[in-house]
């Protein structure tokens, strides 16, 4: 879970969780993230969750935004924004001072996202929601871009084994084409890009980056405590991976690119 510091302080909400009988461990690497060890009640029924002081969110999802390193007054485009958890974290880490353009191809999901952002305490005057196809959208330049691309969700198989039933080579290939288009467009829009997939497959990670002209961009490990990429490309040490059995979160691939 993520402590939503737009609504409360970390110390205050941790006390509330203790009073609710929740046993938890605070992440050493990401202090606003909390791992629930035991709870007497379902998480969604806890008062801090109902009041949006705490947001159910996986550690790996938060690390993606940490790799983006959103700053005060930076212009940021989130190319696959809905349902809005990462956009809200961008605003939280920037203390509502970033200027975000949040894009998604689903109008329904964007409407849901707007309501969620409001409940989370995001300053909506600094967030523009755009209904678009982010593989082709053309806008002004931004300081940074985030691409949390649609994928196989193979990184969540340990939580939902049913994902295996729809995990086919055809689906992975289809996703990889979209992922490459999203990343290429992000690099046209910003000189600092964080790309991620909830995937343990190199086809949705290392091989996507290998399709780029790496003489034009620089890869760097924005988060040093996570694992490296798979050694299937010669630049794997500059990539980032989180694994369920090591980091106790969903499996994620992350790459940060700059010019």
Buried (B, 14 or more C-beta within 10 A) or exposed (E): BBBBBBBBEBEBBBEBBEEBEBEBEEBEBBEBBBEBEEBEEEEEEBBBBEBBBBBEBBBBBBBBBBBBBBEEEBBBBBBBBBBBBBBBBBBBBBEBBBBBBBBBBEEEBBEBBBEBBEBBBBBEEBBEBBBBEBBEBEEEEBBBBBBBBBBBBBBBBBEEEEBEEEBEEEEBEEBBEBBBBBBBBBBEBBBBBBBBBBBBBBBBBBBBBEEBEBEEBEBEBBBEEBEEBBEEBEEBEBBBBBBBEEBBBBBBBBBBBBE
